[in-house]
Amino acid sequence: MGRPIALTGGRVLTPGRELVPATLLIEGTEVAGLAAPGEALPPYAETIDVSGCLVAPGFIDTHVHGGMGCNFMLGTPEALAVISARLVQGGTTACLATTTSAPARDIAAALDNIARASRAPRPGQVEILGAHLEGPFINPEKAGSQARQHLRPPEPAAVQALWEAAGGALRVVTIAPELPGAGEAIRYLAGMGVQVSLGHSAATYEEAREALGWGVRRATHLYNAMPALQHRRPGAAAALLEDPRVFVELTVDGHHVHPAMVALTYRLVGPERLVLVTDGVDVAGLEDGTYTRWEGTPVRLQGGECRTESGSLAGSTLRLDQAVRNMVRFAGVPVAEALRMASETPARALGIDRKGRLAPGKDADVVVLSEDLEAILTIARGHVVYDGRPGGRAETIG
């Protein structure tokens, strides 16, 4: 075990959900506690001065596909390392590796690789908490950029096969509840402890309400790939928003959801239910240009927007520190609440108690942000994995 770490001079997001001047103490892979400014520190501690900065729990991205030219569907250790390097630069210390529609054997192989990675987290990398299965159990009418030829209804055998391939690592499954067999699939998955998310769906308000009774407890990138809110036909979005049991993902990049709708959603559900996600894809972090995604789809990246040749949005290039900034800018959200929506709330949505708060005994996952809410230092399970401070190494530190 290395020397304890003391982050001094910053304002810390405390378990009481306030930003207060304090020193954060880390021992090994856990948070040791908070000390008042000027309080004596262990003489052998490594002191890191973060004066003028904010210290928050490491971010948890529960919907991310990849970055820097790699995708979690590839599943190789090399791909995971590349994606990790991208994520930690935005303050992310843990994630759900998110799949996409593909031949069943490819999804099963990806889930197996994700499960292996989740069982053996590597020091110096983002921790993979499990898998988010986005496709193939989605509506072809709302498939977006996903490959329609690989979509299928959630038949019991298909659902069980993917559950078994994931080896217990399946955390979230996106399903369109209007598909044949969805009710049985949702009840089965919910019974296995999986969080079922409504997404890529043409469900009506009434169909969505019925799905909530079956066990749906999450919305996949709310508003995107589902019917728009409409006063005569409120659609699934209204049912998801009004149910206090439902966590809602929001991709706050300024492209997927209008800033006014971001602000409205925050006022409706608050920081307790709003989960910031990136929906980051292969090309996230690359320069503007034309690329081919892992499965062969050509996309155009320009000004932070990723679109297919037909003009459809094809995921985002967002980082979670950017999402936090945008929540503050778009919706006037207090900084402490915006930080919670990228850390505490996603942890609580997954039922993970060891992450999301800087309390004694919790995982030492930390992000230090500048006054402009840009991640400048990331610590994952007690290891400094990214240091973008002046004089620091602006790269992954393994």
C-alpha positions as CSV (number, residue, x, y, z in Angstrom):
1,M,0.0,0.0,0.0
2,G,1.4,3.4,-1.0
3,R,1.4,6.6,1.1
4,P,-1.9,8.2,2.0
5,I,-2.9,11.1,-0.2
6,A,-4.2,14.5,1.1
7,L,-6.0,16.8,-1.3
8,T,-5.6,20.2,0.3
9,G,-6.9,23.7,-0.4
10,G,-10.1,22.8,-2.4
11,R,-13.8,22.8,-1.8
12,V,-15.0,19.2,-1.3
13,L,-18.5,17.9,-2.1
14,T,-19.3,16.3,1.3
15,P,-21.6,13.5,2.1
16,G,-23.9,16.3,3.3
17,R,-24.1,17.4,-0.4
18,E,-22.5,20.7,0.1
19,L,-19.2,22.1,-1.2
20,V,-17.1,23.1,1.8
21,P,-13.4,24.0,2.3
22,A,-11.7,20.8,3.5
23,T,-8.9,18.4,3.0
24,L,-9.8,15.0,1.5
25,L,-7.8,12.1,2.9
26,I,-7.2,8.9,1.0
27,E,-5.7,5.7,2.3
28,G,-5.1,2.8,-0.1
29,T,-8.2,2.4,-2.2
30,E,-10.6,4.1,0.2
31,V,-11.6,7.5,1.4
32,A,-10.2,7.9,4.9
33,G,-12.2,11.1,5.8
34,L,-12.2,14.9,5.7
35,A,-10.0,17.3,7.7
36,A,-10.7,20.9,8.4
37,P,-8.4,23.4,6.6
38,G,-5.2,23.8,8.6
39,E,-5.8,20.6,10.6
40,A,-2.7,18.5,11.1
41,L,-2.2,15.8,8.5
42,P,-0.4,12.5,8.7
43,P,3.3,13.4,8.4
44,Y,3.9,10.7,5.8
45,A,1.0,11.7,3.6
46,E,1.5,12.8,0.0
47,T,0.0,16.3,-0.2
48,I,-1.6,17.5,-3.5
49,D,-2.5,21.2,-3.5
50,V,-5.8,21.7,-5.3
51,S,-6.4,25.3,-4.1
52,G,-9.2,27.1,-6.0
53,C,-10.6,23.8,-7.3
54,L,-13.6,21.6,-6.5
55,V,-13.2,18.0,-5.3
56,A,-16.0,15.6,-6.1
57,P,-16.7,11.9,-6.2
58,G,-15.5,10.3,-9.4
59,F,-18.1,10.3,-12.2
60,I,-19.9,7.2,-13.2
61,D,-21.0,6.9,-16.9
62,T,-23.7,4.3,-17.1
63,H,-24.2,4.7,-20.9
64,V,-21.0,4.8,-23.0
65,H,-20.0,2.8,-26.0
66,G,-16.4,3.8,-26.5
67,G,-14.0,6.5,-27.6
68,M,-10.8,7.3,-29.5
69,G,-11.6,4.9,-32.3
70,C,-12.5,1.9,-30.0
71,N,-15.7,0.3,-29.0
72,F,-16.7,-1.9,-26.0
73,M,-18.1,-4.4,-28.6
74,L,-14.4,-5.2,-29.5
75,G,-13.8,-6.3,-25.9
76,T,-10.0,-6.5,-26.2
77,P,-7.8,-5.4,-23.3
78,E,-6.2,-2.9,-25.7
79,A,-9.6,-1.4,-26.6
80,L,-10.6,-1.1,-23.0
81,A,-7.3,0.7,-22.2
82,V,-7.9,3.2,-25.0
83,I,-11.5,3.9,-23.9
84,S,-10.4,4.2,-20.3
85,A,-7.8,6.8,-21.2
86,R,-10.6,8.9,-22.8
87,L,-13.0,8.5,-19.9
88,V,-10.7,9.5,-17.1
89,Q,-9.8,12.7,-18.9
90,G,-13.4,13.8,-18.2
91,G,-13.4,12.7,-14.6
92,T,-15.0,9.3,-15.1
93,T,-13.7,6.6,-12.8
94,A,-16.3,3.9,-13.4
95,C,-18.7,3.0,-16.2
96,L,-21.1,0.5,-17.7
97,A,-19.7,-0.8,-20.9
98,T,-22.6,-0.4,-23.3
99,T,-23.2,-2.7,-26.2
100,T,-25.2,-2.1,-29.4
101,S,-27.2,-4.2,-31.8
102,A,-25.2,-6.9,-33.6
103,P,-25.3,-10.6,-34.4
104,A,-26.1,-12.5,-31.2
105,R,-22.7,-14.2,-31.1
106,D,-21.0,-10.9,-31.3
107,I,-23.1,-9.4,-28.4
108,A,-22.5,-12.6,-26.4
109,A,-18.7,-12.4,-26.9
110,A,-18.7,-8.7,-25.9
111,L,-20.7,-9.4,-22.8
112,D,-18.3,-12.2,-21.8
113,N,-15.3,-9.8,-22.3
114,I,-17.0,-7.1,-20.3
115,A,-17.8,-9.6,-17.5
116,R,-14.1,-10.6,-17.3
117,A,-13.0,-7.0,-17.2
118,S,-15.6,-6.2,-14.4
119,R,-14.3,-9.1,-12.3
120,A,-10.7,-7.9,-12.5
121,P,-10.4,-4.1,-12.4
122,R,-7.0,-2.9,-13.5
123,P,-5.2,-0.2,-11.5
124,G,-4.8,2.9,-13.6
125,Q,-8.0,2.3,-15.6
126,V,-11.7,3.2,-15.2
127,E,-13.6,0.5,-13.3
128,I,-16.1,-1.4,-15.5
129,L,-19.1,-2.0,-13.2
130,G,-20.8,-4.3,-15.8
131,A,-22.7,-4.1,-19.0
132,H,-25.6,-2.0,-20.3
133,L,-27.3,-4.0,-23.1
134,E,-28.6,-1.4,-25.6
135,G,-30.1,-3.5,-28.4
136,P,-31.1,-5.9,-29.9
137,F,-34.5,-5.7,-28.1
138,I,-35.5,-2.3,-29.5
139,N,-38.1,-1.1,-32.0
140,P,-36.9,-0.9,-35.6
141,E,-39.0,2.3,-36.0
142,K,-36.8,4.0,-33.3
143,A,-33.5,2.2,-33.9
144,G,-31.6,5.4,-34.7
145,S,-28.1,4.5,-35.9
146,Q,-28.4,0.9,-34.7
147,A,-28.3,-1.9,-37.3
148,R,-31.9,-2.8,-37.9
149,Q,-31.0,-6.2,-39.5
150,H,-29.8,-7.4,-36.1
151,L,-32.9,-6.3,-34.0
152,R,-35.1,-9.0,-32.6
153,P,-38.0,-9.3,-30.2
154,P,-37.2,-10.1,-26.5
155,E,-38.1,-13.8,-26.7
156,P,-37.3,-15.8,-23.5
157,A,-34.5,-17.9,-25.1
158,A,-32.8,-14.8,-26.5
159,V,-33.0,-12.9,-23.3
160,Q,-31.8,-15.8,-21.2
161,A,-28.9,-16.5,-23.6
162,L,-27.5,-13.0,-23.2
163,W,-28.1,-13.0,-19.5
164,E,-26.0,-16.1,-19.2
165,A,-23.3,-14.8,-21.6
166,A,-22.9,-11.8,-19.3
167,G,-22.0,-14.0,-16.3
168,G,-23.9,-11.9,-13.8
169,A,-22.4,-8.6,-15.1
170,L,-25.6,-7.4,-16.8
171,R,-26.6,-4.3,-15.0
172,V,-29.0,-2.4,-17.4
173,V,-31.0,-3.7,-20.4
174,T,-32.8,-1.3,-22.8
175,I,-36.1,-2.7,-24.1
176,A,-38.9,-1.4,-26.2
177,P,-41.9,-2.6,-24.1
178,E,-44.4,-2.6,-27.0
179,L,-42.5,-5.5,-28.7
180,P,-44.0,-9.0,-28.5
181,G,-42.8,-10.8,-25.4
182,A,-41.5,-7.7,-23.6
183,G,-43.7,-8.2,-20.5
184,E,-42.2,-11.6,-19.8
185,A,-38.7,-10.4,-20.5
186,I,-39.0,-7.3,-18.3
187,R,-40.3,-9.4,-15.4
188,Y,-37.6,-12.0,-15.8
189,L,-34.8,-9.4,-15.9
190,A,-36.1,-7.4,-13.1
191,G,-36.4,-10.6,-11.0
192,M,-32.7,-11.2,-11.7
193,G,-31.7,-7.8,-10.3
194,V,-31.2,-6.1,-13.7
195,Q,-32.4,-2.5,-14.1
196,V,-34.7,-2.5,-17.1
197,S,-34.7,0.7,-19.1
198,L,-37.3,1.9,-21.6
199,G,-35.6,3.1,-24.8
200,H,-35.5,3.1,-28.6
201,S,-39.3,2.7,-28.3
202,A,-42.5,3.8,-29.9
203,A,-44.5,3.0,-26.8
204,T,-47.6,5.1,-26.1
205,Y,-48.2,6.6,-22.7
206,E,-50.5,3.7,-21.8
207,E,-48.0,1.1,-22.9
208,A,-45.2,2.8,-20.9
209,R,-47.4,2.8,-17.8
210,E,-48.0,-0.9,-18.2
211,A,-44.3,-1.5,-18.6
212,L,-43.6,0.3,-15.3
213,G,-45.9,-2.2,-13.7
214,W,-43.8,-5.0,-15.2
215,G,-40.6,-3.6,-13.7
216,V,-39.2,-0.8,-15.9
217,R,-37.2,1.6,-13.7
218,R,-35.1,3.6,-16.1
219,A,-35.3,5.7,-19.3
220,T,-32.5,5.3,-21.9
221,H,-31.4,8.8,-23.2
222,L,-34.8,10.4,-22.4
223,Y,-36.5,12.0,-25.4
224,N,-34.1,10.5,-28.0
225,A,-35.4,7.5,-30.0
226,M,-38.9,7.8,-28.5
227,P,-42.1,9.7,-29.4
228,A,-42.0,13.4,-28.6
229,L,-44.0,14.9,-25.7
230,Q,-47.3,16.0,-27.2
231,H,-50.3,17.4,-25.4
232,R,-52.8,14.9,-27.0
233,R,-50.4,12.0,-27.1
234,P,-48.0,12.3,-24.2
235,G,-46.0,9.2,-25.1
236,A,-43.6,7.2,-23.0
237,A,-41.6,10.3,-21.9
238,A,-44.5,11.6,-19.8
239,A,-45.0,8.2,-18.1
240,L,-41.3,8.0,-17.3
241,L,-41.1,11.6,-16.0
242,E,-44.1,11.3,-13.7
243,D,-43.1,8.0,-12.0
244,P,-40.9,8.7,-8.9
245,R,-39.3,5.3,-9.2
246,V,-37.8,5.9,-12.6
247,F,-34.2,7.2,-13.1
248,V,-33.8,9.1,-16.4
249,E,-30.7,9.3,-18.5
250,L,-30.0,12.6,-20.2
251,T,-27.4,13.4,-22.8
252,V,-26.6,17.0,-22.1
253,D,-24.4,18.0,-25.1
254,G,-26.7,20.7,-26.6
255,H,-27.4,18.5,-29.6
256,H,-29.5,15.6,-28.3
257,V,-31.8,17.6,-26.1
258,H,-32.6,21.3,-26.4
259,P,-31.3,23.3,-23.4
260,A,-34.9,24.4,-22.5
261,M,-35.9,20.7,-22.3
262,V,-32.9,20.0,-20.1
263,A,-34.0,22.7,-17.7
264,L,-37.6,21.5,-17.7
265,T,-36.5,17.9,-17.0
266,Y,-34.4,19.0,-14.1
267,R,-37.3,20.9,-12.6
268,L,-39.5,17.9,-13.0
269,V,-37.2,15.1,-11.6
270,G,-34.4,16.9,-9.7
271,P,-31.0,15.6,-8.9
272,E,-32.4,12.5,-7.2
273,R,-33.5,10.9,-10.5
274,L,-31.6,12.6,-13.3
275,V,-28.5,10.6,-14.4
276,L,-26.0,12.3,-16.7
277,V,-24.6,10.1,-19.4
278,T,-22.4,10.6,-22.4
279,D,-23.7,8.0,-24.9
280,G,-20.1,8.4,-26.1
281,V,-19.2,6.4,-29.3
282,D,-16.1,5.2,-31.1
283,V,-15.3,8.6,-32.5
284,A,-15.5,10.5,-29.3
285,G,-12.2,12.3,-28.7
286,L,-11.1,12.3,-32.4
287,E,-10.7,15.3,-34.7
288,D,-13.5,16.4,-37.0
289,G,-13.7,14.1,-40.1
290,T,-15.4,11.1,-41.7
291,Y,-14.9,7.8,-39.9
292,T,-16.2,4.2,-40.1
293,R,-17.5,2.9,-36.8
294,W,-16.6,-0.6,-35.5
295,E,-19.5,-2.3,-37.3
296,G,-18.9,-0.5,-40.6
297,T,-21.3,2.5,-40.4
298,P,-19.8,5.6,-41.9
299,V,-20.3,8.7,-39.7
300,R,-19.3,12.4,-39.9
301,L,-17.9,14.1,-36.9
302,Q,-18.1,17.9,-36.9
303,G,-18.2,20.4,-34.1
304,G,-18.9,17.7,-31.5
305,E,-21.8,16.2,-33.5
306,C,-21.7,12.7,-34.8
307,R,-24.2,11.9,-37.6
308,T,-24.8,9.2,-40.1
309,E,-24.9,9.8,-43.8
310,S,-28.6,10.2,-43.6
311,G,-28.2,13.0,-40.9
312,S,-29.3,11.0,-37.9
313,L,-27.5,11.5,-34.6
314,A,-25.2,8.6,-34.0
315,G,-24.3,8.9,-30.3
316,S,-22.2,11.7,-28.8
317,T,-18.7,12.9,-28.2
318,L,-19.5,14.3,-24.8
319,R,-17.4,14.0,-21.6
320,L,-19.1,13.9,-18.2
321,D,-17.3,17.1,-17.0
322,Q,-18.8,18.8,-20.0
323,A,-22.2,17.4,-19.1
324,V,-21.9,18.9,-15.6
325,R,-20.9,22.3,-17.0
326,N,-23.8,22.2,-19.4
327,M,-26.3,21.4,-16.6
328,V,-25.1,24.5,-14.8
329,R,-25.2,26.6,-18.0
330,F,-28.4,25.3,-19.5
331,A,-30.6,24.9,-16.4
332,G,-29.0,27.1,-13.7
333,V,-28.4,24.0,-11.6
334,P,-26.3,24.5,-8.4
335,V,-22.9,23.1,-9.0
336,A,-23.2,20.6,-6.1
337,E,-26.4,19.1,-7.6
338,A,-24.9,18.9,-11.1
339,L,-21.9,17.0,-9.7
340,R,-24.3,14.6,-7.9
341,M,-26.1,13.8,-11.1
342,A,-22.8,12.5,-12.5
343,S,-21.7,10.5,-9.4
344,E,-24.1,9.8,-6.5
345,T,-27.3,9.5,-8.6
346,P,-25.9,6.9,-11.1
347,A,-24.4,4.9,-8.2
348,R,-27.7,4.9,-6.4
349,A,-29.5,4.0,-9.6
350,L,-27.4,0.8,-9.8
351,G,-27.6,0.1,-6.1
352,I,-23.9,0.5,-5.7
353,D,-23.2,1.9,-2.2
354,R,-19.4,2.0,-2.3
355,K,-19.2,4.7,-4.9
356,G,-20.7,8.2,-5.5
357,R,-19.9,9.8,-2.2
358,L,-16.7,11.0,-0.5
359,A,-17.4,9.3,2.9
360,P,-15.0,7.2,5.0
361,G,-14.8,3.6,3.7
362,K,-16.1,4.5,0.2
363,D,-14.0,3.8,-2.9
364,A,-11.3,6.5,-3.4
365,D,-12.7,7.6,-6.7
366,V,-12.2,11.4,-7.0
367,V,-12.3,14.1,-9.7
368,V,-10.7,17.5,-9.1
369,L,-12.3,20.2,-11.3
370,S,-11.2,23.8,-12.1
371,E,-13.4,26.7,-11.3
372,D,-14.7,26.3,-14.9
373,L,-15.7,22.7,-14.1
374,E,-13.1,21.1,-16.2
375,A,-11.6,17.8,-14.9
376,I,-7.9,18.4,-14.2
377,L,-7.1,15.5,-11.9
378,T,-8.7,12.0,-11.7
379,I,-8.1,9.4,-9.0
380,A,-9.5,5.9,-9.4
381,R,-9.5,3.6,-6.4
382,G,-6.6,5.6,-4.9
383,H,-4.5,5.7,-8.0
384,V,-3.9,9.0,-9.9
385,V,-5.0,8.0,-13.4
386,Y,-5.1,11.5,-15.0
387,D,-3.2,14.7,-14.2
388,G,-4.0,17.6,-16.5
389,R,-2.7,20.3,-14.1
390,P,0.1,22.7,-15.2
391,G,3.2,20.6,-14.9
392,G,1.2,17.4,-14.6
393,R,1.0,14.6,-17.1
394,A,-2.1,15.2,-19.2
395,E,-2.5,11.6,-20.0
396,T,-3.5,8.3,-18.4
397,I,-1.1,7.3,-15.7
398,G,-1.0,3.5,-15.4
